Amino acid sequence: MIKNLKKLRTEFKISQQQLANAIGVSQQSVNKYENQDVEPDIAVLIKIADYFSVSVDYLIGRISSPDFAVSSLSKDEKLIISKYKTLTKKEKEIIKLIIDNHMGD
């Protein structure tokens, strides 16, 4: 069912474990979604689509365009955002401090 999950995960250089942590499932579940035709429930499907900023239709192969929510972002920017989503709350606070200090805010 999730035809483009492995493609997205590979493109964003995210491990199955990192994705699993971000969406609240086990690594084994992600593996099954990619390789064993196991279908996640709709809530997990939406979390995956939100994580990669794509539509559910793209994720399941209903449409061929990834339809990124923010199409003006470069591939590197999208990669940074997807990796940011895997950080803990404390790690995100540190990144925000670094950016604020760099920007002089």
URGI-V265323 format. One record per backbone hydrogen bond with DSSP energy under -1.0 kcal/mol. NH is the residue of the N-H (numbers start at 1). CO is the residue of the C=O. E is the energy in kcal/mol with one decimal. If there is no record, write none. Layout:
NH|CO|E / NH|CO|E
This chain:
3|1|-1.6 / 4|59|-2.0 / 8|4|-2.4 / 9|5|-2.9 / 10|6|-2.5 / 11|7|-2.4 / 12|8|-2.5 / 13|10|-1.1 / 14|9|-2.6 / 19|15|-2.3 / 20|16|-2.7 / 21|17|-2.6 / 22|18|-2.0 / 23|19|-2.1 / 24|20|-1.3 / 25|20|-2.0 / 30|26|-1.7 / 31|27|-2.4 / 32|28|-2.2 / 33|29|-2.5 / 34|30|-2.0 / 35|31|-2.5 / 36|32|-2.0 / 38|32|-1.6 / 45|41|-2.4 / 46|42|-2.3 / 47|43|-1.9 / 48|44|-2.5 / 49|45|-2.3 / 50|46|-2.8 / 51|47|-2.5 / 52|48|-2.0 / 54|49|-2.4 / 59|55|-2.1 / 60|56|-2.3 / 61|58|-1.3 / 62|57|-2.5 / 63|57|-1.1 / 69|53|-1.6 / 73|70|-1.7 / 78|74|-2.3 / 79|75|-2.2 / 80|76|-2.4 / 81|77|-2.2 / 82|78|-2.4 / 83|79|-2.3 / 84|80|-2.5 / 85|81|-1.8 / 86|83|-1.4 / 87|84|-1.7 / 92|88|-2.4 / 93|89|-2.0 / 94|90|-2.0 / 95|91|-2.2 / 96|92|-2.4 / 97|93|-2.2 / 98|94|-2.4 / 99|95|-2.6 / 100|96|-2.9 / 101|97|-2.8 / 102|98|-2.4 / 103|99|-2.6 / 105|100|-1.9
